[in-house]
């Protein structure tokens, strides 16, 4: 099979198979409320370096 005949698969997706119980547990994790994550909250308040050049400030920052 040459390159033009190959199936084009998305490069950013992975297919994996699990049994019904594992899938149920996975769905429970997705549906559960998020846990408090102070480190993530702090990170999200920072101004990204690419915004500093444009003088865009983060939620909790002063320049």
N, C-alpha and C positions, 0 to 999 in steps of 0.2 A: 504494500500500500504506500503510495507516495504522499507527500505533504498535502496536496490538494484534496486527497480522498479521506484524510483523517478527520475524525469527529472533532469539532471545536468544543472543548470543555472550558467552562469558566475557571479562571485561574485563582479566584478568590473564594472558592467554595470547596468544602470537603463533605463527602457523604460518609456517614458511619451508621452502622446498624446496632441496635441494642434491644434487649428483651423488654417486654411490657412493663415489668416492675422498675427497671432502670429508667425507662422513659417517663414513668409516673413520677419518680423521684426528681428527675430533671425538670419536669414541668412545675413541680412544687417549688423548686429553687427559683425558677424564673418568676413565678407568681408571688413569691414571698416579698414582703416589704423590704426595702433596702435597709441595711444596717448603718448606723452612724459611723462616718469615716472622717475624723477631723483632718487627717492628712490630705485627703482628696478635697475637702472643703477649702483648706488653705491653698492648695495647688490651683484650684479653679478661680481663686481671687487674684492670682498673680497676672501681671501683664506679660504676654508672650513676647519674646525678643523681637519678632517681626512687627509687632505693634508699637514697640518703643520707638522705632525709627519714624513712625507716623504720628508719634505723640498721642497715642491712645492709652488711657489709663485703665487698669483693672478695677474691680469693684471696691477693693479695700486699700488701694494704693494712692500715694501722692508722689509726684515726681519733683 
